[in-house]
Amino acid sequence: MQDDDHGGRGEEVEEETAEWGRDYKGMTRQKVVHRILLLLPAKSLLRFRCVSRRWNGIISSNSFVHAHAAVPRLVSGLLYQSSQGTVAYAAFCHATASLPDPSLSFLPEPVAVKASARGLLCCRGRFSLMYYVCNPATAVWVSLPRPRNLHNYDTEVVLMIDDPPRSNRVSEFRVVCAFPRVERIDHVRGFETFSTDLWRWVTSPWTLRLGRLLPGSGVAVGGRACWRTTRNTVIMYDPRDEKRWGFKRPKRDLDGVTWWEIGVIEEQLSVAYAKVASTPESSTMVEVMVADSDSWSLRAAFGVGPGSRENNLKPLRMEGDEELLLWDGQRHILGRDMVGRATRLLVVDAPATFSVEFVPYTATLLHGDQKPIRRRFYFRPRAALNGYSKRKAFSKLTVFLQQLTGIR
């Protein structure tokens, strides 16, 4: 990716990017084009970079990349492990949301997708158990250093994007891992967090009796990682101050078998319920609750069906602001737009079991940053004194200390 200067237009691009949420009145033709580009899918933007050098500079700029990732949009598709053990991808629209390499073969080894956030994927190598953060739309990836602790296959991962990023960085992210202790796998967990700012892993103290975290339930809400547990509770962990707490899910008067899942709606924690239809002629009732400070409020309630496909729907974790995903346990996934109430159908080639972990993916142009390069200054006092006077040697030592401490 290019820097924000691209011909001295950095301030102009940032000003145009800030205009995307305003009305068209009083906007120039260039700003209208800029707003239209922000609403296009990532696949189209990658092709439009070939239109001209000016368009390539705008689309490649850091301000445009982050503004495009912040625009609310529907889920592009779902990633999951196929029956052969490889990564598979199912897109809602092949023309606008397909990936050039759905199996992620551009990575050094076969991987398992653990988490997703704003177009970035956190994957883990199946052989080396290393962590990789990549953008499958652009095939740009970065490998993370090896964690300090042992992360086994029961480790749950949440990927979160830090806002706002520094001006000279494309994206800064955190990878929060909840790994079980070897002696007690069920109830004792440690948290280890990697951040691009420090470029290292930080371990927090052990947490006693959190309960077993459910696989594939982790989401990021307001800089905090959240998981479901086997005790019908939600665990929340803040990697910035290492605080953690748990709370019970909201109780609903839904008789019969009920599925529930957590997610994110409008930067708030949400819980979706789906009551299984008792007869083929009845509909599946779905309710979505949103956390509002210390209480819960009803965000949406609707029925799906009747029909054989809609009799046993399970909500999937939500990472988009506008769409709720429901799975029938077979090959069909329904996408329910909670704004326009439109329904999309996706057919996946997944094993017919509710144990499959689906990772929602929304295509953007973000990509992980590389390890920052730090300059090192080497000074050998004994060798430096050979042939120098005391004043000259002291002057050289002063310059070295200034470089070492960053004093100009």
The 8 nearest C-alpha neighbors of each residue, nearest first, counted from 0:
[[1, 59, 2, 60, 61, 169, 366, 56],
 [2, 0, 59, 60, 3, 56, 5, 61],
 [1, 3, 4, 60, 5, 61, 0, 167],
 [2, 4, 9, 60, 5, 61, 1, 62],
 [3, 5, 9, 7, 2, 8, 6, 60],
 [6, 4, 56, 7, 3, 8, 2, 9],
 [5, 7, 8, 4, 9, 56, 3, 53],
 [6, 8, 4, 5, 9, 10, 3, 11],
 [9, 7, 11, 6, 4, 10, 5, 12],
 [8, 10, 4, 3, 12, 11, 7, 13],
 [11, 9, 13, 12, 8, 14, 7, 4],
 [10, 12, 14, 8, 13, 9, 15, 7],
 [11, 13, 15, 9, 14, 10, 16, 8],
 [14, 12, 16, 10, 15, 11, 62, 17],
 [15, 13, 11, 17, 12, 16, 10, 18],
 [14, 16, 12, 18, 13, 17, 30, 11],
 [15, 17, 13, 18, 14, 19, 12, 63],
 [16, 18, 14, 15, 19, 13, 20, 66],
 [19, 17, 15, 16, 21, 20, 14, 30],
 [20, 18, 34, 17, 21, 16, 15, 37],
 [19, 21, 18, 22, 17, 34, 16, 70],
 [22, 20, 18, 19, 23, 17, 24, 26],
 [21, 23, 24, 20, 26, 25, 19, 18],
 [22, 24, 26, 25, 21, 31, 27, 30],
 [25, 23, 22, 26, 21, 27, 31, 30],
 [24, 26, 23, 27, 22, 28, 30, 31],
 [27, 25, 23, 24, 30, 31, 28, 22],
 [28, 26, 30, 29, 31, 25, 23, 32],
 [27, 29, 31, 30, 32, 26, 33, 23],
 [30, 28, 32, 27, 31, 33, 26, 15],
 [29, 31, 33, 27, 32, 28, 15, 26],
 [32, 30, 28, 34, 33, 29, 35, 27],
 [33, 31, 35, 29, 30, 34, 36, 28],
 [32, 34, 30, 36, 31, 35, 29, 37],
 [35, 33, 19, 31, 37, 36, 32, 30],
 [34, 36, 32, 38, 37, 33, 31, 39],
 [35, 37, 33, 39, 34, 38, 32, 44],
 [36, 38, 67, 34, 35, 39, 33, 66],
 [37, 39, 35, 36, 40, 34, 67, 70],
 [38, 40, 36, 37, 43, 41, 44, 35],
 [41, 39, 42, 43, 95, 44, 38, 362],
 [40, 42, 44, 363, 43, 362, 364, 45],
 [41, 43, 45, 44, 40, 95, 96, 46],
 [42, 44, 46, 41, 45, 40, 47, 39],
 [45, 43, 47, 41, 46, 42, 48, 40],
 [44, 46, 42, 43, 48, 47, 41, 49],
 [45, 47, 43, 44, 48, 49, 42, 50],
 [48, 46, 44, 49, 50, 45, 43, 54],
 [47, 49, 55, 46, 45, 50, 54, 44],
 [48, 50, 47, 51, 46, 55, 52, 54],
 [51, 49, 47, 48, 54, 52, 55, 46],
 [52, 50, 54, 53, 49, 55, 48, 47],
 [51, 53, 55, 54, 56, 50, 49, 48],
 [52, 54, 56, 51, 55, 57, 5, 50],
 [55, 53, 57, 51, 56, 52, 48, 58],
 [54, 56, 48, 52, 58, 53, 57, 59],
 [55, 57, 53, 59, 54, 5, 58, 60],
 [58, 56, 54, 60, 59, 55, 53, 63],
 [57, 59, 55, 60, 56, 63, 54, 48],
 [60, 58, 56, 57, 0, 1, 55, 61],
 [61, 59, 3, 57, 63, 62, 58, 2],
 [60, 62, 64, 63, 169, 3, 65, 59],
 [61, 63, 65, 60, 64, 13, 66, 16],
 [62, 64, 66, 60, 61, 65, 67, 58],
 [65, 63, 61, 67, 62, 66, 364, 365],
 [64, 66, 68, 67, 62, 63, 69, 61],
 [65, 67, 63, 69, 68, 64, 62, 16],
 [68, 66, 37, 64, 65, 69, 70, 63],
 [67, 69, 65, 66, 363, 70, 117, 64],
 [70, 68, 66, 67, 65, 71, 117, 64],
 [69, 71, 67, 68, 72, 66, 38, 37],
 [72, 70, 320, 69, 73, 321, 319, 68],
 [71, 73, 70, 74, 321, 319, 320, 361],
 [72, 74, 322, 321, 75, 319, 71, 361],
 [73, 75, 361, 76, 360, 319, 359, 72],
 [76, 74, 361, 96, 360, 90, 91, 362],
 [75, 77, 90, 89, 360, 91, 74, 359],
 [76, 78, 359, 89, 358, 360, 88, 357],
 [77, 79, 88, 358, 87, 357, 359, 89],
 [80, 78, 357, 87, 86, 356, 81, 358],
 [81, 79, 86, 85, 84, 87, 82, 78],
 [82, 80, 84, 83, 85, 87, 349, 86],
 [81, 83, 84, 350, 80, 349, 85, 348],
 [84, 82, 81, 85, 80, 86, 87, 350],
 [85, 83, 81, 82, 80, 86, 111, 87],
 [86, 84, 81, 80, 83, 87, 102, 109],
 [85, 87, 80, 102, 79, 81, 111, 84],
 [88, 86, 79, 78, 81, 80, 102, 101],
 [87, 89, 78, 101, 77, 90, 79, 86],
 [88, 90, 77, 76, 347, 78, 91, 87],
 [91, 89, 76, 92, 93, 96, 97, 75],
 [90, 92, 76, 345, 75, 93, 89, 96],
 [93, 91, 90, 96, 94, 95, 97, 75],
 [92, 94, 97, 96, 95, 90, 91, 98],
 [93, 95, 92, 96, 97, 42, 90, 91],
 [94, 96, 93, 92, 42, 97, 40, 43],
 [97, 95, 75, 93, 92, 90, 94, 98],
 [96, 98, 93, 90, 95, 94, 99, 92],
 [97, 99, 100, 101, 136, 96, 135, 88],
 [98, 100, 101, 136, 97, 135, 137, 138],
 [101, 99, 98, 103, 102, 104, 135, 105],
 [102, 100, 98, 103, 88, 87, 99, 86],
 [101, 103, 86, 104, 100, 87, 85, 88],
 [104, 102, 105, 101, 100, 106, 135, 86],
 [103, 105, 106, 102, 100, 109, 108, 107],
 [106, 104, 103, 107, 138, 100, 108, 102],
 [105, 107, 104, 108, 103, 109, 140, 110],
 [108, 106, 105, 109, 104, 124, 110, 103],
 [107, 109, 106, 124, 110, 125, 104, 126],
 [110, 108, 125, 124, 104, 111, 107, 106],
 [109, 111, 124, 125, 123, 122, 108, 112],
 [110, 112, 123, 122, 113, 124, 125, 86],
 [111, 113, 122, 114, 121, 110, 123, 120],
 [112, 114, 122, 121, 156, 111, 123, 115],
 [115, 113, 121, 157, 158, 120, 112, 156],
 [114, 116, 120, 119, 158, 121, 360, 358],
 [115, 117, 119, 118, 158, 159, 120, 160],
 [118, 116, 119, 68, 361, 363, 115, 362],
 [117, 119, 362, 363, 361, 116, 134, 360],
 [120, 118, 134, 116, 115, 133, 117, 366],
 [121, 119, 115, 133, 132, 114, 122, 134],
 [120, 122, 132, 114, 113, 131, 115, 112],
 [123, 121, 112, 131, 113, 111, 130, 110],
 [124, 122, 130, 110, 111, 129, 128, 131],
 [123, 125, 110, 128, 129, 127, 126, 109],
 [124, 126, 110, 128, 109, 127, 123, 111],
 [127, 125, 124, 128, 108, 109, 129, 110],
 [126, 128, 129, 124, 125, 123, 108, 130],
 [129, 127, 124, 123, 126, 125, 130, 150],
 [130, 128, 124, 127, 123, 145, 131, 143],
 [129, 131, 123, 143, 122, 142, 124, 128],
 [132, 130, 142, 122, 121, 141, 143, 123],
 [133, 131, 121, 120, 141, 140, 122, 367],
 [134, 132, 140, 120, 139, 119, 135, 141],
 [133, 135, 119, 136, 139, 138, 366, 137],
 [136, 134, 138, 137, 133, 98, 103, 100],
 [137, 135, 134, 98, 138, 362, 99, 42],
 [136, 138, 139, 135, 134, 364, 366, 45],
 [139, 137, 135, 134, 136, 140, 105, 133],
 [140, 138, 137, 134, 133, 366, 141, 135],
 [141, 139, 133, 132, 138, 134, 367, 131],
 [140, 142, 132, 131, 367, 133, 369, 143],
 [143, 141, 131, 130, 132, 144, 140, 129],
 [142, 144, 130, 131, 145, 141, 129, 132],
 [145, 143, 146, 142, 199, 129, 130, 200],
 [144, 146, 129, 143, 147, 130, 200, 128],
 [147, 145, 148, 200, 144, 149, 150, 191],
 [146, 148, 145, 149, 200, 202, 201, 191],
 [149, 147, 146, 150, 191, 202, 178, 145],
 [148, 150, 151, 147, 146, 178, 181, 180],
 [151, 149, 178, 154, 148, 152, 153, 146],
 [150, 152, 153, 154, 149, 178, 179, 128],
 [151, 153, 154, 150, 155, 178, 128, 179],
 [154, 152, 151, 155, 178, 179, 150, 214],
 [155, 153, 178, 152, 177, 151, 150, 176],
 [154, 156, 177, 176, 153, 178, 214, 157],
 [155, 157, 176, 175, 113, 114, 177, 154],
 [158, 156, 175, 217, 114, 174, 218, 224],
 [159, 157, 174, 114, 173, 116, 115, 175],
 [160, 158, 173, 172, 219, 116, 161, 157],
 [161, 159, 172, 171, 162, 173, 116, 158],
 [160, 162, 172, 171, 163, 164, 159, 173],
 [163, 161, 164, 160, 171, 170, 165, 222],
 [162, 164, 161, 165, 171, 166, 160, 170],
 [165, 163, 162, 171, 170, 161, 166, 168],
 [164, 166, 168, 167, 163, 169, 171, 170],
 [165, 167, 168, 164, 169, 61, 62, 3],
 [166, 168, 165, 169, 2, 61, 164, 3],
 [169, 167, 165, 166, 170, 164, 368, 171],
 [168, 170, 61, 368, 167, 366, 171, 365],
 [171, 169, 168, 367, 164, 368, 172, 366],
 [170, 172, 161, 195, 164, 160, 368, 196],
 [173, 171, 160, 161, 159, 195, 194, 170],
 [172, 174, 194, 159, 193, 158, 175, 160],
 [173, 175, 158, 193, 192, 157, 176, 159],
 [176, 174, 192, 157, 156, 191, 173, 158],
 [175, 177, 156, 191, 155, 190, 178, 192],
 [178, 176, 190, 155, 154, 189, 188, 156],
 [177, 179, 154, 188, 189, 150, 176, 190],
 [180, 178, 188, 184, 187, 189, 181, 154],
 [179, 181, 184, 183, 182, 188, 187, 178],
 [180, 182, 183, 184, 179, 149, 187, 151],
 [183, 181, 180, 184, 179, 187, 185, 186],
 [184, 182, 180, 181, 185, 187, 186, 179],
 [183, 185, 179, 180, 181, 186, 182, 187],
 [186, 184, 211, 183, 187, 210, 179, 208],
 [185, 187, 208, 210, 209, 211, 184, 183],
 [188, 186, 207, 208, 180, 206, 179, 183],
 [189, 187, 179, 178, 206, 180, 205, 177],
 [188, 190, 205, 178, 177, 206, 179, 204],
 [191, 189, 177, 203, 176, 202, 178, 192],
 [190, 192, 202, 176, 201, 175, 203, 200],
 [193, 191, 175, 201, 200, 174, 176, 202],
 [192, 194, 200, 174, 173, 199, 201, 175],
 [195, 193, 173, 196, 198, 197, 172, 199],
 [194, 196, 198, 197, 171, 172, 173, 193],
 [195, 197, 194, 198, 171, 172, 199, 371],
 [198, 196, 199, 195, 194, 193, 200, 201],
 [199, 197, 195, 194, 196, 370, 193, 200],
 [198, 200, 197, 193, 194, 201, 144, 195],
 [199, 201, 193, 192, 146, 191, 202, 147],
 [200, 202, 192, 191, 193, 199, 203, 147],
 [203, 201, 191, 190, 192, 200, 204, 189],
 [202, 204, 190, 191, 241, 189, 205, 201],
 [205, 203, 189, 206, 202, 190, 241, 188],
 [206, 204, 189, 188, 207, 203, 187, 190],
 [205, 207, 188, 187, 189, 204, 208, 209],
 [208, 206, 187, 209, 205, 186, 188, 210],
 [209, 207, 186, 210, 187, 206, 188, 185],
 [210, 208, 186, 207, 187, 211, 206, 188],
 [209, 211, 186, 208, 228, 212, 229, 185],
 [210, 212, 185, 228, 229, 186, 213, 209],
 [213, 211, 228, 227, 210, 214, 226, 229],
 [212, 214, 228, 227, 216, 211, 215, 229],
 [215, 213, 216, 212, 155, 356, 153, 217],
 [214, 216, 356, 217, 213, 155, 357, 113],
 [217, 215, 226, 214, 227, 213, 316, 218],
 [218, 216, 226, 225, 157, 215, 156, 224],
 [217, 219, 225, 224, 157, 262, 220, 216],
 [220, 218, 224, 223, 159, 225, 222, 157],
 [221, 219, 223, 222, 266, 268, 267, 224],
 [220, 222, 223, 266, 219, 267, 224, 268],
 [221, 223, 220, 219, 237, 159, 224, 161],
 [224, 222, 237, 220, 221, 219, 236, 235],
 [223, 225, 219, 236, 235, 218, 157, 220],
 [226, 224, 235, 218, 217, 234, 219, 236],
 [227, 225, 217, 234, 216, 233, 212, 228],
 [226, 228, 233, 213, 212, 216, 232, 234],
 [229, 227, 212, 230, 213, 211, 232, 231],
 [228, 230, 231, 211, 210, 212, 213, 227],
 [231, 229, 228, 232, 210, 211, 227, 233],
 [232, 230, 229, 228, 247, 248, 227, 233],
 [231, 233, 247, 230, 228, 246, 248, 227],
 [232, 234, 227, 245, 246, 226, 247, 228],
 [233, 235, 245, 226, 225, 244, 227, 232],
 [236, 234, 225, 244, 243, 224, 245, 223],
 [235, 237, 243, 224, 223, 242, 238, 225],
 [236, 238, 223, 242, 241, 239, 240, 243],
 [239, 237, 241, 240, 236, 192, 223, 242],
 [238, 240, 237, 241, 242, 222, 223, 236],
 [239, 241, 242, 238, 237, 243, 236, 203],
 [242, 240, 238, 237, 239, 203, 243, 236],
 [243, 241, 237, 240, 236, 244, 238, 239],
 [244, 242, 236, 235, 237, 241, 245, 234],
 [243, 245, 235, 234, 236, 246, 242, 233],
 [244, 246, 234, 233, 235, 232, 247, 243],
 [247, 245, 233, 232, 248, 234, 244, 235],
 [248, 246, 232, 233, 249, 231, 245, 250],
 [247, 249, 232, 250, 246, 231, 233, 270],
 [250, 248, 247, 251, 295, 288, 270, 294],
 [251, 249, 248, 252, 247, 253, 295, 272],
 [250, 252, 253, 249, 272, 254, 286, 248],
 [253, 251, 254, 250, 255, 274, 249, 257],
 [254, 252, 251, 274, 255, 257, 256, 284],
 [255, 253, 252, 256, 274, 257, 251, 275],
 [254, 256, 257, 253, 274, 275, 277, 276],
 [255, 257, 275, 274, 254, 258, 253, 273],
 [256, 258, 274, 273, 275, 255, 259, 272],
 [257, 259, 273, 313, 272, 274, 256, 314],
 [260, 258, 272, 271, 273, 314, 257, 270],
 [259, 261, 271, 270, 316, 314, 315, 262],
 [262, 260, 270, 269, 316, 271, 317, 259],
 [261, 263, 317, 316, 269, 318, 268, 270],
 [262, 264, 268, 318, 267, 269, 317, 266],
 [263, 265, 320, 267, 266, 269, 268, 319],
 [264, 266, 320, 267, 263, 321, 319, 268],
 [267, 265, 264, 263, 220, 221, 268, 320],
 [268, 266, 264, 265, 263, 220, 290, 269],
 [267, 269, 263, 290, 289, 262, 220, 264],
 [270, 268, 289, 262, 288, 263, 261, 290],
 [269, 271, 261, 288, 260, 287, 262, 289],
 [270, 272, 287, 260, 259, 286, 288, 261],
 [273, 271, 259, 286, 285, 258, 287, 274],
 [272, 274, 285, 258, 257, 284, 313, 275],
 [275, 273, 257, 284, 283, 256, 276, 285],
 [276, 274, 311, 283, 256, 257, 310, 277],
 [275, 277, 283, 310, 282, 278, 281, 274],
 [276, 278, 275, 281, 279, 310, 255, 282],
 [277, 279, 280, 281, 276, 310, 282, 305],
 [280, 278, 281, 306, 307, 310, 305, 277],
 [279, 281, 278, 305, 306, 282, 276, 304],
 [282, 280, 305, 278, 279, 276, 277, 283],
 [283, 281, 305, 304, 303, 276, 302, 284],
 [282, 284, 276, 303, 302, 275, 274, 310],
 [283, 285, 302, 274, 273, 301, 282, 303],
 [284, 286, 273, 272, 301, 300, 302, 283],
 [287, 285, 300, 272, 271, 299, 288, 273],
 [286, 288, 271, 299, 298, 270, 297, 272],
 [287, 289, 297, 270, 298, 269, 296, 295],
 [290, 288, 269, 296, 295, 268, 298, 291],
 [291, 289, 295, 268, 294, 269, 292, 267],
 [290, 292, 294, 295, 293, 289, 296, 267],
 [293, 291, 294, 290, 295, 267, 289, 296],
 [292, 294, 291, 290, 295, 296, 246, 289],
 [295, 293, 291, 292, 290, 296, 289, 249],
 [294, 296, 290, 291, 289, 288, 297, 249],
 [297, 295, 289, 288, 298, 290, 291, 294],
 [296, 298, 288, 299, 287, 289, 295, 286],
 [297, 299, 288, 287, 289, 296, 300, 286],
 [300, 298, 287, 286, 297, 301, 288, 337],
 [301, 299, 286, 285, 287, 302, 298, 284],
 [302, 300, 285, 284, 286, 299, 303, 283],
 [301, 303, 284, 283, 282, 285, 304, 300],
 [304, 302, 283, 282, 309, 305, 284, 301],
 [305, 303, 282, 306, 309, 283, 302, 281],
 [304, 306, 282, 281, 280, 309, 303, 279],
 [307, 305, 304, 309, 308, 279, 310, 280],
 [306, 308, 310, 309, 279, 305, 304, 311],
 [307, 309, 306, 310, 327, 311, 331, 304],
 [308, 310, 304, 306, 307, 311, 312, 303],
 [311, 309, 276, 307, 308, 275, 283, 312],
 [312, 310, 275, 327, 309, 276, 313, 308],
 [313, 311, 327, 326, 325, 309, 310, 314],
 [312, 314, 326, 325, 258, 327, 273, 315],
 [315, 313, 325, 324, 260, 326, 259, 271],
 [314, 316, 324, 325, 317, 260, 313, 326],
 [317, 315, 262, 261, 260, 216, 318, 314],
 [316, 318, 262, 263, 319, 315, 323, 261],
 [317, 319, 263, 262, 316, 320, 359, 218],
 [320, 318, 321, 317, 322, 74, 73, 264],
 [319, 321, 264, 265, 71, 322, 318, 263],
 [320, 322, 337, 319, 336, 73, 338, 72],
 [321, 323, 336, 335, 337, 319, 73, 334],
 [322, 324, 335, 334, 317, 336, 325, 337],
 [323, 325, 334, 315, 333, 314, 335, 322],
 [326, 324, 314, 333, 313, 332, 312, 315],
 [327, 325, 332, 313, 312, 328, 331, 314],
 [326, 328, 312, 329, 311, 331, 313, 308],
 [329, 327, 353, 326, 352, 351, 330, 312],
 [328, 330, 351, 327, 331, 352, 350, 349],
 [331, 329, 347, 346, 348, 349, 328, 332],
 [330, 332, 346, 345, 329, 327, 326, 347],
 [333, 331, 326, 345, 325, 344, 346, 327],
 [332, 334, 344, 325, 343, 324, 335, 345],
 [333, 335, 324, 343, 342, 323, 322, 344],
 [336, 334, 342, 323, 322, 341, 337, 340],
 [335, 337, 322, 340, 341, 338, 339, 321],
 [336, 338, 340, 321, 322, 339, 335, 323],
 [339, 337, 336, 340, 321, 322, 341, 335],
 [338, 340, 341, 336, 337, 335, 321, 342],
 [341, 339, 336, 337, 338, 335, 342, 322],
 [340, 342, 336, 339, 335, 343, 337, 338],
 [343, 341, 335, 334, 336, 333, 340, 344],
 [344, 342, 334, 333, 335, 345, 341, 91],
 [343, 345, 333, 332, 334, 346, 342, 331],
 [346, 344, 332, 331, 91, 333, 347, 343],
 [345, 347, 331, 330, 332, 344, 348, 89],
 [348, 346, 330, 349, 89, 331, 345, 332],
 [347, 349, 330, 350, 346, 81, 89, 87],
 [348, 350, 347, 81, 351, 330, 82, 329],
 [351, 349, 352, 82, 348, 355, 81, 329],
 [352, 350, 329, 328, 349, 353, 330, 355],
 [351, 353, 354, 350, 328, 355, 329, 349],
 [352, 354, 328, 355, 351, 356, 329, 313],
 [355, 353, 352, 356, 351, 350, 214, 328],
 [354, 356, 353, 352, 357, 350, 79, 349],
 [357, 355, 215, 79, 354, 358, 214, 80],
 [356, 358, 79, 78, 77, 355, 359, 215],
 [357, 359, 78, 77, 79, 360, 114, 356],
 [360, 358, 77, 76, 357, 78, 74, 318],
 [359, 361, 76, 77, 75, 74, 118, 358],
 [360, 362, 75, 74, 118, 117, 363, 76],
 [361, 363, 118, 41, 75, 360, 136, 96],
 [364, 362, 118, 41, 68, 365, 117, 361],
 [363, 365, 64, 41, 366, 118, 362, 137],
 [366, 364, 363, 64, 118, 170, 119, 134],
 [365, 367, 134, 139, 133, 170, 368, 364],
 [368, 366, 170, 141, 132, 140, 133, 369],
 [367, 369, 170, 169, 366, 370, 171, 168],
 [368, 370, 371, 141, 367, 195, 142, 372],
 [369, 371, 372, 368, 198, 195, 141, 143],
 [372, 370, 369, 373, 198, 368, 195, 196],
 [373, 371, 370, 374, 369, 375, 198, 368],
 [374, 372, 371, 375, 370, 376, 403, 198],
 [373, 375, 372, 376, 403, 402, 371, 377],
 [374, 376, 373, 377, 403, 402, 372, 378],
 [377, 375, 378, 374, 403, 402, 399, 400],
 [376, 378, 375, 379, 399, 403, 380, 374],
 [379, 377, 380, 376, 399, 383, 396, 382],
 [378, 380, 382, 381, 383, 377, 384, 396],
 [379, 381, 383, 382, 378, 384, 396, 392],
 [382, 380, 383, 384, 379, 385, 378, 392],
 [383, 381, 384, 380, 385, 379, 378, 386],
 [382, 384, 380, 381, 385, 379, 392, 387],
 [383, 385, 387, 381, 382, 392, 386, 380],
 [384, 386, 383, 382, 387, 381, 388, 392],
 [385, 387, 384, 388, 383, 382, 392, 391],
 [388, 386, 384, 385, 392, 391, 389, 383],
 [387, 389, 391, 390, 392, 386, 384, 393],
 [388, 390, 392, 391, 393, 387, 384, 394],
 [391, 389, 393, 388, 392, 394, 387, 395],
 [392, 390, 394, 388, 393, 389, 387, 395],
 [391, 393, 389, 395, 394, 390, 387, 384],
 [392, 394, 396, 390, 395, 391, 389, 397],
 [395, 393, 391, 397, 396, 392, 390, 398],
 [396, 394, 392, 398, 397, 393, 391, 399],
 [395, 397, 393, 399, 394, 398, 392, 400],
 [398, 396, 394, 400, 399, 395, 393, 401],
 [399, 397, 401, 395, 396, 400, 402, 394],
 [398, 400, 396, 402, 397, 401, 403, 395],
 [399, 401, 403, 397, 402, 398, 404, 396],
 [402, 400, 406, 398, 404, 403, 399, 405],
 [403, 401, 405, 399, 400, 404, 398, 406],
 [402, 404, 400, 401, 405, 399, 376, 406],
 [403, 405, 401, 402, 406, 400, 399, 407],
 [404, 406, 402, 403, 401, 407, 400, 399],
 [407, 405, 401, 404, 402, 403, 400, 398],
 [406, 405, 401, 402, 404, 398, 403, 400]]
